[in-house]
């Protein structure tokens, strides 16, 4: 992926001086990167007034913005219907991630893209919630033994309905076997109404930041959109809130992940510089090792971010139980093992995959040692220094009217 496109995309998202591409091919490279990073809506709503955009590119962005507006409105109506039905039966529920973040914390709600609706209920209310949602036309994708594997070893079920949005029903935000945790009680402890829809509760900024840290940790810090979420959430918290958040993250095993989240949101997107309470969550040795493998480029899909073993290496560096994290990579966590059995994958295939992972792990460890000796790739040096963007810069467009 073009490093010029990455520079331009970051400048656009930060609200700094944006140098438009010289030709249509440059614009298309920028749009391909934005699409891969899940931030095309932010580009469509964040272009500076008067920017010289080729007609075909402008038409593409306008069509994307139109479709995204319909997407937001459709999901908002469905979220209200589902949440109202669950609340009517006395089930505590919260709307997670995309739509809630967009409407409550992004300067322009339509600039925050998302794919589906994520609903969170307490673990003890999952069966009742499934029954209520079934009455509204939703059924779990997983069936039979596979569904049981999800209920025991995972944290959500994917639900589908004819002509309806995809829904993920959560009862936690981490698997039971993960070396960190984030349960429903934490997310449901501080709720506030969705802007313009008082009937829909969403978690407050502290819980949202913990969830963003979990999301990035799970994917190996390859989600630029979650860094944008963190950028807008961090400015909502006072110093006392940040101190409490740091302590809570440590208790949950999420301290290093939250520290890296705040660091990258600052360096890449111009969020406020992390205060000591957050900065010290990431040790100097861990920071140095992550810099060596170019982690700052991962949200932009640069370097080796596309390799699962390297993403797992990021998780290893940020883990509070590294031995457990290595075992999870080699032997797979319980969810993956039980899922393979439920899908009747032959034992010989599972054994072959184990040998292959062991070889990949050895190669990845050698690559980490080499990169630590020679330093990060030179073409990633433009990501090495903190952004000098002003507080609040880069608003992804002016606020749009609520759909």
SVG drawing of the C-alpha trace seen along z (x, -y; Angstrom):
<svg xmlns="http://www.w3.org/2000/svg" viewBox="-42 -26 63 64">
<polyline fill="none" stroke="black" stroke-width="0.4" points="0.0,0.0 1.3,-3.5 3.1,-5.3 2.1,-8.6 -1.5,-7.5 -1.0,-6.7 0.6,-10.2 -2.3,-11.9 -4.9,-9.9 -3.5,-10.7 -3.2,-14.4 -6.8,-14.4 -8.0,-12.6 -6.0,-14.9 -7.3,-18.0 -3.7,-19.1 -2.6,-20.7 -3.9,-18.2 -1.9,-18.0 -4.3,-16.5 -3.0,-13.8 -1.7,-15.1 -3.9,-12.9 -6.9,-10.6 -4.7,-7.5 -3.4,-9.1 -6.9,-9.8 -7.9,-6.2 -4.9,-4.9 -6.1,-7.1 -9.7,-5.7 -8.4,-2.1 -6.5,-2.7 -9.4,-4.4 -11.7,-1.5 -9.2,1.0 -9.0,-0.9 -12.7,-1.3 -12.6,-5.1 -14.1,-6.0 -17.0,-7.8 -14.5,-9.9 -12.8,-10.9 -16.1,-11.6 -17.2,-14.0 -13.7,-15.4 -12.4,-16.8 -11.5,-20.4 -13.8,-22.9 -12.5,-23.7 -10.3,-20.7 -9.8,-19.9 -11.2,-16.4 -11.6,-14.7 -15.2,-14.5 -15.4,-10.7 -13.8,-10.5 -16.2,-13.1 -19.1,-11.2 -17.8,-8.0 -17.5,-9.8 -21.0,-11.3 -22.5,-8.0 -20.8,-6.4 -22.0,-9.2 -25.6,-8.7 -25.5,-5.0 -23.9,-5.4 -26.7,-7.8 -29.3,-5.2 -27.3,-2.6 -27.2,-4.7 -30.9,-5.4 -31.9,-1.8 -29.8,-0.5 -31.0,-3.2 -34.6,-2.3 -33.8,1.4 -31.7,0.7 -34.6,-1.1 -37.0,1.7 -34.7,4.4 -33.7,2.5 -37.2,1.5 -38.4,5.1 -35.6,6.3 -36.1,3.5 -39.8,4.1 -39.1,7.6 -36.8,6.2 -33.5,7.2 -30.7,4.7 -29.2,3.9 -26.7,1.5 -25.8,0.7 -22.1,1.3 -19.6,-0.2 -20.4,-1.8 -23.8,-3.5 -23.5,-4.6 -20.0,-6.0 -21.0,-7.7 -23.9,-9.6 -22.5,-10.4 -18.9,-11.2 -18.0,-11.7 -18.3,-15.3 -20.1,-14.1 -22.1,-10.9 -22.2,-9.9 -18.4,-10.0 -18.2,-6.8 -18.9,-3.7 -20.0,-0.4 -21.2,3.0 -23.8,4.3 -25.6,3.8 -23.9,5.0 -26.2,5.5 -24.9,6.4 -27.0,8.2 -26.0,9.8 -24.9,13.5 -27.9,14.7 -30.4,13.1 -29.0,14.5 -31.6,17.2 -34.5,14.8 -33.0,12.3 -32.6,14.9 -36.2,15.8 -37.4,12.2 -35.2,11.6 -36.5,14.8 -39.9,13.3 -38.6,10.3 -37.2,12.5 -33.7,13.2 -31.9,16.6 -28.3,17.5 -26.0,18.4 -24.5,21.2 -26.6,24.2 -26.4,27.5 -23.0,28.4 -21.4,25.3 -23.8,23.0 -23.0,24.7 -19.3,24.0 -20.0,20.3 -22.1,20.2 -19.4,21.8 -16.2,20.5 -17.0,17.3 -18.7,14.0 -21.3,13.4 -23.6,15.0 -24.2,13.7 -27.9,13.4 -29.5,13.1 -33.0,12.2 -34.5,12.0 -34.0,8.5 -32.8,7.3 -29.4,6.0 -26.9,8.4 -26.9,8.4 -24.3,9.6 -25.7,10.5 -22.9,10.1 -22.8,11.3 -19.2,10.3 -16.4,8.7 -13.7,11.3 -13.5,15.1 -13.3,16.9 -9.8,18.2 -8.3,14.8 -5.6,13.4 -7.7,10.3 -11.3,9.8 -14.1,7.3 -17.5,8.4 -21.0,7.1 -21.2,5.6 -18.3,3.2 -20.0,2.1 -23.5,1.7 -22.3,-0.1 -22.3,-3.6 -24.9,-4.1 -26.1,-7.2 -28.8,-7.7 -28.0,-7.6 -28.1,-11.2 -31.6,-11.8 -32.9,-8.4 -33.3,-8.3 -34.6,-4.8 -31.3,-3.4 -28.5,-3.2 -24.8,-3.2 -21.8,-2.7 -19.9,-5.8 -16.5,-6.9 -14.4,-4.9 -16.1,-1.6 -15.9,-2.5 -12.2,-3.0 -11.7,0.3 -13.7,1.9 -11.6,0.2 -8.5,1.5 -9.9,5.1 -10.9,4.7 -7.4,3.6 -5.7,6.2 -7.8,8.9 -6.9,7.8 -3.3,6.9 -3.8,3.1 -4.9,3.1 -8.1,1.1 -7.6,-2.6 -11.3,-3.3 -10.9,-2.2 -8.0,-4.7 -10.4,-7.4 -12.9,-6.3 -10.2,-6.6 -9.2,-10.0 -12.7,-11.4 -13.3,-9.5 -10.1,-10.6 -11.0,-14.3 -14.2,-13.5 -12.4,-12.4 -11.0,-14.5 -7.6,-13.7 -9.3,-11.9 -11.3,-9.8 -8.1,-8.9 -6.4,-7.8 -9.3,-5.6 -9.4,-4.2 -5.7,-3.3 -6.2,-1.4 -9.2,0.4 -7.3,1.4 -4.5,2.9 -7.0,4.9 -8.6,6.3 -5.3,7.2 -5.7,4.5 -3.1,2.0 -0.5,2.3 -3.2,2.4 -4.8,-0.8 -1.4,-2.4 -0.7,-1.6 -4.2,-2.7 -3.7,-6.2 -0.2,-6.4 -1.1,-5.6 -4.2,-7.8 -1.9,-10.7 0.9,-9.9 -1.2,-9.1 -4.4,-11.1 -3.5,-14.1 -5.3,-13.0 -4.0,-14.8 -0.7,-13.4 -1.4,-10.6 -1.0,-11.7 1.5,-9.7 -1.2,-7.5 -1.8,-6.1 1.7,-6.5 3.2,-4.3 0.8,-1.5 3.2,-0.6 6.6,0.3 9.7,-1.1 10.9,2.4 7.5,3.3 7.3,0.0 10.8,0.5 10.0,4.0 6.7,2.9 8.5,0.0 11.0,2.4 8.3,4.3 6.6,1.1 3.4,1.4 2.5,-2.3 2.0,-1.2 -0.3,1.6 -3.6,-0.5 -2.7,-1.6 -2.0,1.9 1.7,1.2 4.6,3.5 3.8,7.1 0.4,6.3 -1.3,8.7 0.4,11.7 -1.5,13.5 1.7,14.6 2.9,10.9 -0.5,9.8 -0.2,12.5 3.3,11.2 1.7,7.8 -0.8,9.6 2.1,11.4 4.0,8.1 0.8,6.6 -0.2,9.7 0.0,9.8 0.4,13.6 2.9,14.2 3.3,17.9 -0.5,18.3 -0.5,16.3 2.2,18.5 0.2,21.6 -2.9,20.1 -1.1,19.6 0.5,23.0 -2.4,25.2 -5.3,22.8 -7.6,21.5 -10.5,23.7 -13.0,21.9 -10.9,22.7 -10.2,26.3 -13.9,27.0 -15.0,25.3 -12.7,27.5 -14.2,30.6 -17.7,29.4 -16.9,28.9 -15.4,32.4 -12.0,31.3 -9.8,34.4 -7.2,34.9 -4.4,35.2 -5.2,31.7 -5.2,30.3 -1.8,31.9 -0.4,30.6 -1.6,27.1 0.2,27.3 3.5,28.2 3.1,25.4 2.3,22.9 5.4,24.0 7.5,23.3 5.9,20.0 6.4,19.0 10.1,19.8 10.4,17.7 8.5,14.8 10.6,14.8 13.8,14.7 12.3,11.8 11.5,9.9 15.1,10.4 16.4,9.2 14.2,6.2 15.1,5.3 18.8,5.3 18.4,3.3 15.5,1.1 12.2,0.4 11.9,0.3 13.1,-3.1 10.0,-3.8 7.9,-3.9 9.9,-6.7 7.1,-9.2 5.0,-7.4 7.7,-7.5 7.1,-11.0 4.0,-12.2 1.6,-14.3 1.7,-18.0 -2.0,-18.3 -3.9,-20.7 -6.3,-19.4 -9.6,-18.8 -8.2,-19.0 -9.6,-16.7 -13.3,-16.5 -14.2,-14.4 -16.5,-17.1 -19.1,-19.3 -21.8,-17.6 -24.6,-16.2 -28.3,-16.2 -29.4,-13.0 -31.1,-10.6"/>
</svg>
